[in-house]
Amino acid sequence: MNEQVREIGTQIKVTINGEEYTARRGSTVLEICEDNGIPIPTLCAHDDLKPAGICRICVVDINGGWNLETACTWEVHDPDTVITTHSPRIRRARRAILELLLAEHCGECYTCIRGGNCELEDLAEIYGVRDLRFEREDPRFEPDTSSVSIYRDMDKCIQCRRCVRACDELQAVGALGVFGRGPESRVDTFEGMSFDEAVCTNCGQCVAHCPTGALQEIDHTRAVWAAIEDPEKHVVVQTAPAIRAAIGEEFGLPPGTSVTGRMTTALRDLGFDRVFDTNFAADLTILEEGTELLLRLQAALVEGKDVKLPQITSCSPGWIKYIELFYPDLVDHLSTCKSPQQMFGALMKSFYAEEQGIDPEKMVTVSLMPCTAKKFEAQRPEMADSGHQDVDYVLTTREMAQMIKEAGIPFTQLKDSQYDEPFGDASGAALIFGATGGVMEAALRTAYEIVTGREVPFENLNITATRGFEGFKTGSIVLEDVLDEWSFLEGVELKFGIAHGLANAHEVMERLRRGEMDDVHFIEIMACPGGCLGGGGQPIPTTDVIRQARANAIYSEDEGLPIRKSHENPHVNYLYEHYLTDGPCGHRSHELLHTEYTPRGFRLKK
């Protein structure tokens, strides 16, 4: 074996700017510099993505070589390596690259959605670019507004290809690629299709990884402002669990700062008539989806029916569209449950409207979500079982932060307030839906007690096998001493799997198609890295470190709540007693809370 390859990972000494540092053999120059606090400018590099060396803004001098090398791709194996990260030559090279990028970047910064949070703008400030040495190009592209989720302005694209790599490496979708050669090259969809036509899951990871304003969510803030200001409208808002651990970042708070109380106060100050918690519907989802799983197991083990197992969760709309597009033959494995967002919307315009004596036609339901795909989900034609469009508008975390800033609300100084009843009380199990593995952990907390009739020991409520950022993890619990009605589950080892990010989902589905998952009963899949905490609508930037901080925040909040199991939510139980009277998976709940999914096929629209 090559000695250089064999010794990767051992410690070596390298010289950077005349100082000696210890580094792991095989590390890139960029990694070594970041570990030691030495600044290197980057644009194409991202912690979530493989090194590519495309933008070349990170060039450094290696051993006084003829050419400058990209710090993000150059691996250090030689202990005699001498690295220079700043010199007149390097500064001039970086500035020239930056000026060329700025000349190709069309758009007015003061009206750009990424103003103040644009990596290109930041570098222009650092390098003191006050005027352009090269003539600026005229706009060449029409903005693509065809998608219900994502707005694309390719005149702002700097061809760093982070969107292409995120779509490919993280999501295994491949909706974007690089087409053309030389000055005619461009980032585009296959055959120049609009986003509406392309094989896109609406997940928004391209948006979350774009360093400029070339990609952004479709903005619904104007429509929501209009609804709030209309005295004839009753406007309610629901907030997803992942929001409370992330929205503070938009106001300068550290990642992982839980701001639930301040967030509800801000929403009320904006003018929403009621502020509700999507976690209520997440508790409802656990009872519906858990019951569905038990019914599938009963049909398979007692009645000998050929039911589709494993059952796969259906909370993530990006994942739902992915399986519809790429694995239409496996759609029957999906739970028929709607996502918590859509369950909530259906209940707002049926149960809540009846209880409050409100005409559903005069009600506007707004969702505050970490996800751009939720915008697509809300517009699906099957999401109108209340007799109306169940969810009218979806706002991302970023959009809501913009509304709060626009209203002049001093977010960090706000006092805490509570959600409105009856849809404000929820369990800690619902709260952890925001992290990958959270749905599974919540389901296991409830399933154990339903089947055995015994409480989960408090010290076992944190089911650590479901936690963490591994791409795909599995676990199991053995059901013993079960209640008589569940006797067919006695001694059954209930096996589960958890995946996040569509590239990992791809691997799971390939294994399922090959028959390698036949002994697994339940699988949770979330479209985005880290689950909803890393959604395409969350504050930018997002990395594993930031996602972990957000996860820690919601797990901590879960541990402090008085109710930590979905089936103990009294308002959910009231709902079943007075409205969904035939219970979970009953006729009424099937009408409102369940749906069917569409085998779209690879080349079909929407």
C-alpha positions in Angstrom: 0.0 0.0 0.0 1.2 3.5 -0.8 2.9 4.9 2.3 1.2 8.3 1.9 -2.3 6.8 1.8 -1.5 4.3 4.6 -0.5 7.1 7.0 -3.6 9.3 6.5 -4.8 10.3 9.9 -1.5 10.4 11.6 -0.2 13.8 13.0 2.3 15.8 11.1 3.9 19.2 11.4 3.2 21.8 8.7 4.3 25.4 8.3 1.7 28.1 7.7 2.7 31.7 7.3 6.0 31.0 9.0 4.4 29.3 12.1 4.5 25.6 12.8 1.2 23.7 13.4 0.2 20.1 14.0 -2.3 18.7 11.6 -3.9 15.3 10.7 -2.2 13.9 7.6 -4.6 14.0 4.7 -6.4 17.1 5.9 -7.1 19.8 3.4 -5.3 23.2 3.8 -8.7 24.7 4.4 -9.5 22.3 7.3 -6.1 22.9 8.9 -6.5 26.7 8.6 -10.1 26.6 10.0 -8.9 24.4 12.9 -6.3 27.0 13.8 -8.3 30.2 13.2 -6.5 31.2 10.0 -9.0 33.0 7.7 -9.5 31.6 4.2 -12.2 33.1 2.0 -14.5 30.5 0.4 -17.6 30.5 -1.8 -18.0 27.0 -3.3 -17.0 25.2 -0.1 -19.6 24.1 2.4 -19.3 21.8 5.5 -22.2 19.7 4.1 -20.6 19.1 0.7 -17.5 17.4 -0.8 -14.6 19.7 -1.7 -14.8 20.9 -5.3 -12.3 23.8 -5.9 -14.7 25.5 -8.3 -14.7 29.2 -7.3 -10.9 29.4 -6.6 -11.4 32.3 -4.1 -9.6 30.2 -1.5 -6.2 30.0 -3.4 -3.0 29.7 -1.4 0.7 29.2 -2.1 2.0 25.7 -1.5 5.8 25.4 -1.3 6.3 28.5 -3.4 4.8 26.7 -6.5 4.3 28.2 -9.9 0.5 28.0 -9.6 -1.7 28.9 -6.6 -3.7 26.0 -5.3 -7.2 25.8 -3.9 -7.1 25.4 -0.1 -10.4 23.4 -0.1 -9.1 20.5 -2.2 -5.3 20.4 -1.5 -4.6 17.6 0.9 -1.4 17.8 3.1 0.6 14.6 3.3 4.2 15.9 3.4 5.4 17.1 6.8 7.7 19.6 5.0 4.8 21.4 3.4 5.0 25.2 3.6 1.8 27.1 3.1 1.3 30.8 2.6 -2.3 32.1 3.0 -1.6 35.8 2.5 0.8 37.7 0.2 0.5 40.4 -2.4 0.2 37.7 -5.1 -2.6 35.8 -3.3 -4.5 39.0 -2.4 -4.4 40.2 -6.1 -5.5 36.8 -7.3 -8.5 36.6 -4.9 -9.5 40.1 -5.7 -9.4 39.5 -9.4 -11.6 36.4 -9.0 -14.0 38.3 -6.9 -14.2 41.2 -9.4 -15.0 38.8 -12.2 -17.7 37.1 -10.1 -19.2 40.5 -9.3 -19.2 41.5 -12.9 -21.3 38.4 -13.8 -23.6 38.8 -10.8 -26.5 41.0 -11.9 -29.0 42.4 -9.4 -29.5 45.2 -6.9 -28.1 44.3 -3.5 -30.4 46.7 -1.6 -33.5 44.8 -2.8 -32.1 41.3 -2.6 -33.6 38.9 -0.1 -30.0 37.9 0.9 -28.9 41.5 1.6 -26.8 41.4 4.7 -26.5 37.6 4.6 -24.8 37.2 1.2 -21.4 35.5 1.1 -20.5 37.4 -2.1 -21.4 40.7 -0.6 -19.4 39.9 2.5 -16.3 39.2 0.5 -16.7 42.4 -1.5 -16.7 44.2 1.8 -13.7 42.4 3.1 -11.7 43.1 0.0 -12.8 46.6 -0.3 -14.4 46.4 -3.7 -16.1 49.8 -4.2 -16.2 49.8 -8.0 -16.0 47.2 -10.8 -12.8 46.9 -12.9 -14.7 44.8 -15.4 -17.8 45.8 -17.2 -20.9 44.4 -15.6 -23.0 42.1 -17.7 -26.6 42.9 -18.5 -29.4 40.6 -17.2 -29.6 37.5 -19.4 -32.3 35.3 -17.7 -36.0 35.7 -16.8 -36.7 34.7 -13.2 -38.3 31.3 -12.9 -41.4 31.7 -10.7 -43.2 28.5 -11.9 -42.6 26.6 -8.7 -44.9 27.0 -5.7 -41.9 26.7 -3.4 -38.7 28.0 -5.0 -37.9 31.2 -6.9 -34.9 31.1 -9.2 -33.0 34.2 -10.5 -30.0 32.9 -12.4 -28.6 36.4 -13.1 -27.5 36.2 -9.5 -25.8 32.8 -9.9 -22.0 32.7 -9.5 -21.8 29.1 -10.6 -20.3 27.8 -7.4 -22.5 24.8 -8.0 -23.3 24.4 -4.3 -27.0 24.0 -5.3 -26.1 21.3 -7.9 -24.0 19.4 -5.3 -26.6 19.7 -2.6 -29.3 18.4 -4.9 -27.0 15.5 -5.9 -24.9 14.7 -2.8 -27.4 15.4 -0.1 -30.7 14.6 -1.8 -29.9 12.2 -4.8 -32.4 14.1 -6.9 -30.3 15.7 -9.6 -32.7 18.4 -10.6 -29.9 20.8 -11.3 -26.8 20.5 -13.4 -24.2 22.5 -15.4 -25.0 22.9 -19.1 -23.1 24.7 -21.9 -19.4 25.4 -22.1 -17.1 28.3 -21.5 -18.9 31.7 -21.1 -22.1 30.0 -22.1 -22.1 27.6 -19.2 -25.0 27.9 -16.7 -26.6 26.1 -13.8 -29.9 24.8 -15.1 -32.5 22.0 -15.1 -32.5 19.3 -17.7 -33.5 20.7 -21.1 -34.0 24.1 -19.4 -37.3 23.0 -17.8 -38.9 25.3 -15.3 -38.8 24.2 -11.7 -42.4 23.3 -12.0 -41.6 20.8 -14.7 -38.3 19.5 -13.5 -37.8 16.5 -11.2 -37.7 18.6 -8.1 -38.9 17.6 -4.6 -39.3 21.3 -3.4 -37.1 20.5 -0.4 -35.2 23.8 -0.7 -31.7 22.4 0.1 -30.5 24.3 -3.0 -31.8 27.5 -1.4 -30.2 26.7 2.0 -26.8 26.1 0.3 -26.8 29.0 -2.2 -24.3 31.7 -1.1 -26.2 34.5 -3.0 -29.9 35.3 -3.8 -30.0 33.2 -6.9 -32.4 30.8 -5.1 -35.0 31.7 -2.6 -38.4 30.6 -1.4 -41.6 31.9 -3.0 -42.6 34.8 -0.8 -46.0 34.7 0.8 -45.5 37.5 3.3 -47.5 40.1 1.2 -50.5 37.8 1.0 -50.3 37.1 4.8 -50.1 40.8 5.6 -53.2 41.4 3.5 -55.1 38.7 5.3 -54.0 40.1 8.8 -55.1 43.6 7.8 -58.5 42.4 6.5 -61.1 42.9 9.3 -63.3 40.3 7.7 -60.8 37.6 8.0 -60.1 35.4 11.0 -56.4 34.5 10.7 -54.8 31.7 12.6 -51.2 30.6 12.6 -49.6 27.3 13.5 -45.9 26.9 14.3 -43.8 23.8 13.6 -41.5 22.4 16.4 -38.3 23.2 14.6 -39.0 26.9 14.4 -38.6 27.7 18.0 -35.0 26.4 18.1 -33.9 28.4 15.0 -35.8 31.6 14.4 -33.7 33.3 17.1 -30.7 33.1 14.8 -32.3 35.6 12.5 -32.1 38.1 15.4 -28.5 37.4 16.4 -29.1 34.8 19.0 -26.8 31.7 19.1 -28.0 28.5 17.3 -29.9 26.3 19.6 -31.6 29.2 21.6 -35.1 28.1 22.3 -37.5 31.1 21.9 -40.9 29.5 22.1 -42.5 32.2 24.4 -41.0 35.1 22.6 -42.1 33.7 19.2 -45.7 33.4 20.3 -45.7 36.9 21.6 -44.2 38.2 18.3 -46.9 36.4 16.3 -49.7 37.8 18.4 -48.1 41.3 18.1 -48.1 40.9 14.3 -51.9 40.6 14.4 -52.8 36.9 14.1 -56.1 36.2 15.8 -55.0 32.9 17.2 -51.5 31.5 17.7 -51.5 27.7 17.8 -48.9 24.9 18.0 -48.5 22.4 15.2 -47.3 20.0 18.0 -51.0 19.4 18.8 -51.4 17.9 15.4 -48.1 16.0 15.8 -49.6 14.3 18.9 -52.6 13.5 16.8 -50.4 12.1 14.0 -48.8 9.7 16.5 -52.1 8.2 17.5 -53.3 7.9 13.9 -50.0 6.6 12.4 -49.4 4.3 15.4 -52.9 2.8 15.1 -52.4 2.4 11.4 -49.2 0.4 12.1 -50.8 -1.8 14.6 -53.7 -2.5 12.2 -51.2 -3.4 9.5 -49.4 -5.8 11.9 -52.7 -7.3 12.9 -53.7 -7.9 9.3 -50.4 -9.5 8.5 -49.9 -11.6 11.7 -53.5 -12.6 12.4 -55.4 -12.4 9.2 -52.5 -13.4 6.9 -53.1 -10.6 4.6 -50.5 -9.2 2.2 -50.1 -5.8 3.7 -47.3 -3.4 2.9 -44.6 -3.5 5.5 -42.6 -1.7 6.6 -44.9 1.2 7.0 -43.1 4.4 6.2 -43.9 7.8 7.7 -45.5 10.5 5.6 -44.8 13.7 7.6 -42.2 15.1 5.2 -43.6 16.5 1.9 -40.2 16.6 0.2 -39.8 12.9 0.9 -43.4 12.2 -0.2 -42.7 13.8 -3.6 -39.4 11.9 -3.9 -41.0 8.5 -3.5 -43.8 9.5 -5.8 -41.3 10.4 -8.5 -38.5 7.9 -8.1 -40.2 4.9 -6.3 -43.9 5.0 -7.5 -44.1 1.2 -7.1 -43.5 1.5 -3.4 -46.0 4.3 -2.6 -48.3 1.8 -0.8 -45.7 1.5 2.0 -46.4 5.1 3.0 -48.7 5.7 5.9 -51.9 7.3 4.7 -51.7 9.9 7.4 -51.4 13.5 6.4 -48.6 15.5 7.9 -49.2 17.5 11.1 -49.5 20.7 9.1 -52.3 19.3 7.0 -54.1 17.6 9.8 -54.1 20.9 11.6 -55.4 22.8 8.6 -58.2 20.3 8.1 -59.3 20.6 11.8 -59.1 24.4 11.7 -61.7 24.6 8.9 -63.9 21.9 10.4 -63.8 21.3 14.1 -62.4 24.7 15.2 -64.7 26.6 12.8 -67.8 24.7 14.2 -66.7 25.2 17.8 -66.1 28.9 17.4 -69.0 29.6 15.0 -66.7 30.9 12.3 -67.4 30.7 8.6 -64.5 28.7 7.1 -64.7 31.0 4.1 -63.6 33.9 6.3 -60.8 31.9 7.9 -57.2 32.1 6.8 -54.8 29.4 8.0 -51.1 30.2 8.0 -48.4 27.7 8.7 -44.9 28.7 10.0 -42.7 26.0 8.8 -38.9 25.2 8.4 -39.6 23.7 5.0 -40.1 25.1 1.5 -41.8 21.8 0.4 -44.6 22.6 2.8 -45.6 25.3 0.4 -46.0 22.6 -2.3 -47.9 20.3 0.1 -50.4 23.0 1.1 -51.3 23.4 -2.6 -51.8 19.7 -3.4 -55.5 19.3 -4.6 -56.0 16.4 -2.2 -55.4 18.6 0.8 -58.9 20.1 0.9 -60.9 17.5 2.9 -62.5 20.2 5.1 -64.3 21.4 2.0 -61.8 24.2 1.6 -58.1 24.6 1.1 -56.9 23.4 4.5 -53.8 25.5 4.7 -53.9 28.8 2.8 -50.3 30.1 3.2 -47.0 28.6 4.4 -44.2 30.9 5.7 -40.7 29.7 6.2 -38.7 30.7 9.3 -36.9 33.3 7.2 -40.1 34.8 5.9 -41.6 35.1 9.4 -38.4 36.7 10.7 -38.7 39.3 7.9 -42.2 40.1 8.9 -41.2 40.6 12.5 -38.4 42.9 11.5 -40.7 44.8 9.1 -43.2 45.4 11.9 -40.4 46.8 14.1 -41.0 44.2 16.9 -38.0 44.0 19.2 -37.9 40.2 19.2 -35.1 39.6 21.7 -36.7 41.9 24.2 -40.1 40.3 24.2 -41.7 38.6 27.2 -42.8 35.0 26.9 -46.4 34.2 26.3 -48.4 30.9 25.8 -50.1 29.5 22.8 -53.8 29.8 22.6 -56.1 27.0 23.6 -57.3 24.4 22.7 -54.5 23.8 20.2 -51.6 25.2 22.2 -51.0 22.3 24.6 -48.9 19.5 23.3 -46.5 16.8 24.5 -42.7 16.7 24.4 -43.1 13.8 22.1 -44.6 16.1 19.5 -41.9 18.7 20.1 -39.1 16.3 19.1 -40.7 15.8 15.7 -38.4 18.5 14.6 -35.3 16.3 14.8 -34.5 13.2 12.7 -35.7 10.2 14.7 -38.2 12.3 16.7 -41.3 10.8 15.1 -40.0 7.3 15.8 -39.2 8.1 19.4 -42.6 9.7 19.9 -44.3 6.7 18.3 -42.4 4.2 20.5 -43.3 6.1 23.7 -47.0 5.7 22.9 -46.9 2.3 21.2 -45.3 0.6 24.2 -48.0 1.9 26.6 -50.9 1.1 24.2 -49.8 -2.5 23.7 -48.6 -3.3 27.2 -50.9 -1.1 29.3 -47.9 -0.1 31.3 -46.2 3.3 31.5 -42.9 3.7 29.9 -40.4 4.1 32.8 -39.5 7.8 33.0 -35.8 7.1 32.7 -36.5 5.3 29.4 -38.4 8.1 27.8 -35.2 9.3 26.0 -34.9 6.5 23.4 -31.3 7.1 22.4 -31.3 4.6 19.6 -33.5 6.9 17.6 -31.2 10.0 18.1 -28.1 11.2 16.2 -27.2 12.2 12.7 -26.2 8.8 11.2 -27.5 8.5 7.7 -29.6 5.4 8.4 -29.9 3.7 11.7 -31.9 0.8 12.9 -33.1 -0.5 16.3 -35.8 -2.6 17.9 -37.9 -3.2 21.0 -39.3 -6.6 22.1 -42.9 -6.5 23.1 -43.6 -8.7 26.2 -46.5 -9.2 28.6 -48.9 -7.4 26.2 -52.6 -6.8 26.7 -55.0 -9.6 25.6 -56.2 -7.5 22.6 -52.7 -7.3 21.3 -51.7 -10.9 22.1 -50.6 -11.5 18.5 -47.7 -9.1 19.3 -46.4 -11.1 22.3 -42.7 -11.6 21.9 -42.5 -9.7 18.6 -39.3 -7.8 18.1 -40.6 -4.5 16.6 -37.9 -3.4 14.3 -37.6 0.2 13.1 -35.3 2.3 10.8 -34.6 6.0 10.6 -33.2 8.0 7.7 -32.7 11.7 7.0 -31.6 13.4 3.7 -33.0 12.0 0.5 -29.6 10.4 -0.5 -30.0 8.2 2.6 -33.6 7.6 1.7 -32.5 6.4 -1.7 -30.3 3.8 -0.1 -33.2 2.6 2.1 -35.6 2.4 -0.8 -33.1 0.4 -2.9 -32.7 -2.1 0.0 -36.5 -2.3 0.3 -36.8 -2.9 -3.4 -34.2 -5.7 -3.2 -36.2 -7.3 -0.3 -33.6 -6.5 2.3 -36.0 -4.7 4.6 -38.7 -7.4 4.9 -38.1 -7.9 8.6 -38.5 -4.1 9.4 -41.9 -2.9 10.6 -41.7 0.9 10.6 -39.4 3.4 9.0 -39.1 7.2 9.5 -37.8 9.2 6.6 -37.2 13.0 6.6 -36.2 14.8 3.4 -33.7 17.2 4.9 -30.3 16.6 6.7 -31.0 16.5 10.4 -34.7 16.4 9.8 -36.9 19.6 10.0 -34.2 21.3 12.0 -32.2 21.4 8.7 -35.1 22.3 6.5 -34.8 24.4 3.4 -36.7 27.3 5.0 -34.5 27.6 8.1 -32.0 30.4 8.8 -28.8 30.4 6.6 -26.2 29.1 7.1 -26.9 25.6 8.3 -24.3 22.9 9.2 -24.1 19.8 11.3 -22.9 21.9 14.2 -25.8 24.3 13.9 -28.3 21.4 13.4 -27.0 19.7 16.5 -27.4 22.8 18.6 -31.0 23.1 17.4 -31.7 19.5 18.2 -30.2 19.9 21.7 -32.6 22.8 22.3 -35.8 20.8 21.5 -34.7 17.7 23.4 -34.0 20.0 26.4 -37.4 21.6 26.1 -39.0 18.1 25.8 -37.5 17.1 29.1 -38.9 20.1 30.9 -42.5 19.6 29.8 -45.2 18.1 32.1 -46.6 15.8 29.3 -44.1 13.8 27.2 -46.3 11.2 25.5 -48.8 12.0 22.7 -51.6 9.8 24.1 -51.7 11.8 27.3 -52.5 15.1 25.6 -55.9 16.0 27.1 -57.0 18.2 24.2 -56.3 15.4 21.7 -58.3 13.0 23.9 -61.1 15.6 24.0 -61.1 15.8 20.2 -61.6 12.0 19.9 -64.3 12.0 22.5 -66.3 14.9 20.9 -65.5 15.0 17.2 -63.5 12.0 15.9 -65.8 9.8 18.0 -64.9 6.6 16.2 -61.3 6.9 17.3 -58.0 6.8 15.5 -58.2 5.5 12.0 -62.0 5.6 12.2 -64.3 6.8 9.5 -64.3 10.5 10.5 -60.5 10.7 11.0 -60.0 8.9 7.6 -62.1 11.6 5.9 -60.2 14.5 7.5 -56.7 13.3 8.5 -55.8 10.6 5.9 -55.1 10.8 2.2 -53.8 8.9 -0.8 -50.5 9.6 -2.6 -49.8 9.6 -6.3 -47.4 7.4 -8.2 -46.1 10.3 -10.4 -43.3 8.6 -12.2 -39.9 10.0 -13.1 -40.9 12.3 -16.0 -44.4 13.4 -15.0 -45.2 17.0 -13.9 -46.1 17.6 -10.3 
